[in-house]
Structures are given as C-alpha cells and as structure tokens.
Amino acid sequence: QVQLVESGGGLVQAGGPLRLSCAASGTRFYINAIGWYRQFPGKQREWVASISIGGRTNYTASVKGRFTISRDNFKNTVYLQMNDLKPEDTAVYYCHTSQDGSDYWGQGTQVTVSS
C-alpha cells in the first residue's frame, strides 16, 4: 500500500519562502512520477508541479520561476520549494502518485500566505 505524507506547511508572510516535503512509503519510489496539487476553498484541486522518474519537471504557469520541485530517491521524498509566496498561493497542498493503475494522495498540508 502506497502512503504519501506531506509536511512543511504553515503561515508565512507574502514574499517569503516555504518548503514542502512529501515522504513516500510502500512503493518502488524510484519508478514513480510525483505531482504536487493544491486546493483552494470551494474549488477543485489543481495541478501545481510534477517531476518524472528521470527528474524532468513541469510547472503550472502561475508558479513558474517561483516554485521548484525536486526529488531525493534515496530518501523517498519529493520537495516543493516555494519562493516569493503570494496570498493567492494560500491553499491545501497535496502530493500525488499513480502506481499499478491506482491513484494515491497524501492528507494535505495547509499553506497560508499573509499579505
């Protein structure tokens, strides 16, 4: 059973940084692409960034140049470094992976950016 656990969320002032972590277990982590998503209150979850098995990264336009996704296959962990945070980045952030046809999500971590 794949388990994903996010951490690192919190309250930060606008312009500040925050680093989220997603620790994976129960999976052959090195074969998984991992994505970060976020959900605003009353809205559907939206994709933020992803990193492939080979380390190729992609970002949604609103975070490009501010967020960096990376992975440490030895620690089975994916990170989302968030810089120059804006109040509109306030959301619950989730990590996601797929394996053997099933989707797996973490429990989410709240990020709140004050103006």
Solvent accessible surface area in square Angstrom, and as a share of the most:
residue,aa,sasa,rsa
1,Q,171,0.76
2,V,9,0.05
3,Q,111,0.49
4,L,10,0.05
5,V,82,0.47
6,E,5,0.02
7,S,58,0.38
8,G,39,0.38
9,G,31,0.30
10,G,30,0.29
11,L,129,0.64
12,V,22,0.12
13,Q,141,0.63
14,A,49,0.38
15,G,48,0.46
16,G,15,0.14
17,P,81,0.51
18,L,34,0.17
19,R,130,0.48
20,L,0,0.00
21,S,24,0.16
22,C,1,0.00
23,A,48,0.37
24,A,9,0.07
25,S,54,0.35
26,G,53,0.51
27,T,19,0.11
28,R,124,0.45
29,F,4,0.02
30,Y,128,0.49
31,I,65,0.33
32,N,4,0.02
33,A,55,0.43
34,I,3,0.01
35,G,6,0.05
36,W,0,0.00
37,Y,50,0.19
38,R,9,0.03
39,Q,56,0.25
40,F,49,0.20
41,P,118,0.74
42,G,89,0.86
43,K,130,0.55
44,Q,165,0.73
45,R,87,0.32
46,E,64,0.29
47,W,88,0.31
48,V,0,0.00
49,A,0,0.00
50,S,30,0.20
51,I,8,0.04
52,S,22,0.14
53,I,97,0.49
54,G,77,0.74
55,G,35,0.33
56,R,168,0.61
57,T,52,0.30
58,N,74,0.38
59,Y,42,0.16
60,T,33,0.19
61,A,90,0.69
62,S,67,0.43
63,V,0,0.00
64,K,130,0.55
65,G,82,0.79
66,R,29,0.11
67,F,5,0.02
68,T,71,0.42
69,I,4,0.02
70,S,48,0.31
71,R,38,0.14
72,D,39,0.20
73,N,62,0.32
74,F,203,0.85
75,K,134,0.57
76,N,49,0.25
77,T,13,0.08
78,V,0,0.00
79,Y,31,0.12
80,L,0,0.00
81,Q,57,0.25
82,M,0,0.00
83,N,64,0.33
84,D,68,0.35
85,L,1,0.01
86,K,69,0.29
87,P,56,0.35
88,E,112,0.50
89,D,1,0.00
90,T,39,0.23
91,A,2,0.02
92,V,42,0.24
93,Y,0,0.00
94,Y,28,0.11
95,C,0,0.00
96,H,27,0.12
97,T,2,0.01
98,S,59,0.38
99,Q,29,0.13
100,D,124,0.64
101,G,86,0.83
102,S,49,0.32
103,D,91,0.47
104,Y,44,0.17
105,W,98,0.34
106,G,9,0.09
107,Q,113,0.50
108,G,12,0.12
109,T,18,0.11
110,Q,86,0.38
111,V,0,0.00
112,T,47,0.27
113,V,8,0.04
114,S,42,0.27
115,S,132,0.85
